[in-house]
Amino acid sequence: MDHEARVQALYRHLDKLGASRIDVVPPLWRLLWRFGFHLAPPPFQSFGFNAVLTGGSFAIALGLFLWWISPQSYPLPTFVGFMAFIGVAFGLAMATYARYLARRFQLGNWDDYGIEAGEDARAG
């Protein structure tokens, strides 16, 4: 099944549930999709995968930004340690939120979306 068909089936399902699309499919995922990385949205991923991807990307982006606006304000080991702590905290929070969304909306398995002629198998 085509990735875009699954995404559209998920969007139809979320609309029926009254769920926010941006909560289930955050901007990082949309960016990855544009670059050709067809990952399942966070509620369909494992807790560890979500924690590493969201925490790691957040720590790197924030670290680069802070280093750019205020270079050498902290010793490098202190700065890296702080960014690692922030990344772990953010990653755990986002992974927990993804699990919460999956349970709240009973999203099931990513492979169930778009099975029959682009229709969501869970909507019927």
RODRENDO-37460 format. One record per residue (C-alpha): residue in one letter; x, y, z. Coordinates in pm, whole numbers, padded with zeros to 5 digits, always signed. Last residue first. Layout:
<nodes>
aXYZ
...
</nodes>
This chain:
<nodes>
g-01637+00094+00916
a-01363+00341+01005
r-01106+00080+01118
a-01028-00051+00767
d-00954+00299+00644
e-01025+00320+00275
g-00762+00353+00003
a-00911+00078-00210
e-00922-00162+00086
i-00612-00159+00304
g-00560+00217+00350
y-00481+00200+00719
d-00448-00140+00884
d-00068-00143+00834
w-00034+00140+01086
n-00173-00085+01361
g-00421+00020+01629
l-00533+00381+01666
q-00744+00338+01979
f-00802+00716+01999
r-00701+00749+02364
r-00459+00458+02354
a-00258+00580+02055
l-00273+00937+02181
y-00134+00838+02523
r+00144+00635+02363
a+00240+00941+02153
y+00234+01159+02466
t+00470+00921+02646
a+00708+00926+02349
m+00696+01307+02347
a+00774+01333+02720
l+01053+01075+02704
g+01212+01252+02407
f+01188+01594+02574
a+01354+01473+02894
v+01623+01279+02706
g+01697+01572+02475
i+01713+01821+02762
f+01960+01598+02949
a+02170+01550+02635
m+02166+01925+02569
f+02288+01990+02925
g+02565+01735+02890
v+02673+01883+02556
f+02687+02233+02709
t+02880+02119+03013
p+03130+01930+02795
l+03165+02234+02561
p+03237+02492+02830
y+02955+02744+02845
s+02904+03083+02674
q+03123+02962+02388
p+02885+03072+02115
s+02569+03258+02216
i+02319+03280+01930
w+02479+03000+01724
w+02547+02769+02018
l+02186+02810+02129
f+02055+02725+01782
l+02288+02430+01736
g+02195+02291+02077
l+01824+02341+02018
a+01836+02156+01686
i+02057+01876+01821
a+01858+01832+02141
f+01525+01836+01954
s+01642+01584+01693
g+01773+01348+01960
g+01468+01374+02183
t+01220+01327+01898
l+01405+01039+01731
v+01529+00866+02047
a+01205+00890+02245
n+00987+00797+01947
f+01199+00490+01868
g+01199+00385+02232
f+00822+00409+02269
s+00764+00206+01955
q+00598+00365+01653
f+00228+00375+01562
p+00144+00673+01785
p+00449+00852+01636
p+00338+00849+01269
a+00468+00563+01049
l+00790+00649+00872
h+00808+00723+00502
f+01146+00898+00487
g+01131+01067+00147
f+01248+01417+00240
r+00891+01541+00241
w+00798+01255+00474
l+01073+01358+00719
l+00932+01711+00726
r+00581+01582+00789
w+00718+01366+01069
l+00896+01660+01232
p+00578+01871+01200
p+00374+01637+01421
v+00138+01367+01286
v-00090+01261+01575
d-00099+01599+01746
i-00095+01793+01417
r-00393+01597+01287
s-00611+01693+01584
a-00863+01428+01679
g-01237+01462+01618
l-01270+01086+01578
k-01413+01116+01227
d-01140+01367+01134
l-00877+01130+01275
h-01007+00845+01056
r-01006+01064+00746
y-00650+01175+00827
l-00541+00813+00879
a-00686+00715+00540
q-00500+01008+00382
v-00174+00897+00546
r-00226+00538+00434
a-00291+00651+00077
e+00026+00866+00088
h+00233+00566+00199
d+00118+00346-00090
m+00000+00000+00000
</nodes>
